[in-house]
Amino acid sequence: MNAVEARMVEKAVFLLREAHVARGRAVQALAEYFPGTAFDDRLRCVHEAWDRVHQGAPALHSVPSQLSEAGTFAAAHERHGLSD
């Protein structure tokens, strides 16, 4: 696995585990994060990430979301124009 694929797997693990994105959407999202990558490569990385997430493999480096704190959540909520 090359460095780009390793980063794609890391991003896919985040999307699946933290953002709770469906596998198909994760493949699409990887195209946005890694423009020019082949569909087959993105699909393979999402499958690898799925295996890591659902088979108990050690998690890759993960940074806690700023949205876990009430103050930053409210600021992000407002910044993105979301309302109740």
N, C-alpha and C positions, 0 to 999 in steps of 0.2 A: 504494500500500500504506500503510495507516495504522499508527500506532505499536503497536497491539496485535498486528496481523498480523505486523509486523516482529519483535516479541518471540516470537511463536509460531514463526516460521520459525527464529529463533535457537535456541529450545529444541528444535525438531524436528531441526535440524542436530546439536545435541549428542546427542540420543537416537539418531539414526542412526549418527553417526560414532564417538562415544565409548562409548555404552552398547550399541551394536550391536543396537538394538531393531528389530523388523520394522516395516514401514510401517503395517500395520493397528494394531499395538500403539501406535505413535507417535501415531496419530490418537486413540486412546482415552486415552493419557496426556495429551495436550494438553487434553482435557476436564477432567482433574483439576487441571492447572496453571492453566487459564483457564476456570473454570466459567461457564456461560451462553453460551459461544460456539457458533455453529452448526456442525453436522457438515460442511457444505460448505466453510465457511471453514477449519476444521481440516484437512480433506482437501486443499484447495488449498495450504495452508502446508506440509504434509508433502510434496506433490509438488514444490514449490519447493525445499524442503530437500534432497530426493532428488537433484534436478538439480544443486544446488550441491555435494553430496557426491560424486556420481559423474561429474560433468563437469568437475571440476578448478576450479570457481569458488573465489575466495578464501574462506578460512574466516572466519567471524564470530569475534568476541572469544571466546576459549576460556581457561578457567582449568584448570590441571593438577589432576587428581584428587588428593585427600589419600591415596587408597588406593595411590598409586604408591610411597609410602614404607612400608617394612616396619613401623615402629612404629605409624603411624596405621592401617595396614591391620589389624594385630592388634587394636587397640583397637576399630575399627569392627566387626570380625568378632565380637568378644566382646560388644559393645554390642547387636548385633542378634540375639544368641543363636544364631549359626551355629557349628556344630562339624564336625569332620572325620569 
